[in-house]
Structure formats: C-alpha cells, structure tokens
Amino acid sequence: MTVTVSTAGLWDAEQLADVAAVTFPLACPPGSSRAAIAAFIDGVLSHERFGEYLADPQRTILAATDDASMVGYAMLVSGPPSDPDVARVLTYTPTMELSKMYVLPGHHGREVAAALMAESLARATLSGCAGIWLGVNQQNLRAQRFYTKQGFEIVGTKTFTLGSEIHDDFVMERALRS
C-alpha cells in the first residue's frame, strides 16, 4: 500500500464528506445518539460544508489516498483557538489546531494516520507555529494512544457538543520547535 497525502481541493468536497460520514461515528463515544450523529454529519460534515472549509484561507485539508481512492483526511485550522477553555491551557504560540483526522476502517494500522500526522506537523512547522493542538474524546482511547505516540500530551479539557449531548474531550498539545 502506497499512501499519498496532498492538499485537498474544492473538487474533493464530496469525497471528503463521504469519508467523514463513515469515520465520524467511529470517534463518537458509546451511547451517542444516532440522531445527534446524523445531524452533526448533515450540518458540519456535508459536502457543502467541506466546500466552505476548502475555500477558507484559515483551513487546510489534507487528503490521504491509496491507489487514487481517498482513505482519510485531516483538517488544520490556523490561528489562536476561539474556545477560551482551550486558549487557557495551551503553552505554545503561535499554534495550529488539528481539527479533524479520520481514516476509513480497513485502513487503520496501515500508516495512513501516521502519514497524515507527519504532513500535518510539517505544514504547521512551515507556517511558523510553535505548537499544534487537538481535542479528543476522553473515551476514545485508541486515538489518545496514537496521539501520545506522536508526541502529544494532555494539557486540559474542553466540551464538545453533539446535538443536545455534551461530551468531555481532552485537549492535547505538542511542541513543534525546541
């Protein structure tokens, strides 16, 4: 398997939404309602929304492909965090958020996530960031293990709203410069 990571373009919006629709539910905590997940996908991860994200100069979406099929993506957001709880716990400035990183089932453990992470870290470094941060559900142990292996540390907590449900996330951060 040869994974290629490149910057997604507007033409990728529908494929990104398709990958998001499959992968987002996998990251939700057990007990999340199907209705709340579906509403989030429709409102935040639709192909129209991905079109908006791709046109936003503060965002970069990286697409991972294997034999020309998209198997995962990551979204980077430049600038300081808008959430005051997150801003309070971060150490490094300037910073970048790793807002989303998802890989299709069947491609887990096949270096797709590592390739997306390597490119995300490279982009943040090239942008002059001193650090990069992300939020991960406190029950998503698999993702937490991956992020820890990639040099991230838990620095605080925040909430994530999924419909009417409030979930607890860890804020994880990593230095990019020494």
Sequence and secondary structure as in RCSB ss.txt:
>XXXX:A:sequence
MTVTVSTAGLWDAEQLADVAAVTFPLACPPGSSRAAIAAFIDGVLSHERFGEYLADPQRTILAATDDASMVGYAM
LVSGPPSDPDVARVLTYTPTMELSKMYVLPGHHGREVAAALMAESLARATLSGCAGIWLGVNQQNLRAQRFYTKQ
GFEIVGTKTFTLGSEIHDDFVMERALRS
>XXXX:A:secstr
  EEEEE  GGGHHHHHHHHHHHHHHHS TT  HHHHHHHHHHHSSHHHHHHHHH TTEEEEEEEETTEEEEEEE
EEESS S HHHHHH   SSEEEEEEEEE TTSTTTTHHHHHHHHHHHHHHHTT SEEEEEEETT HHHHHHHHHT
T EEEEEEEEEETTEEEEEEEEEEES  
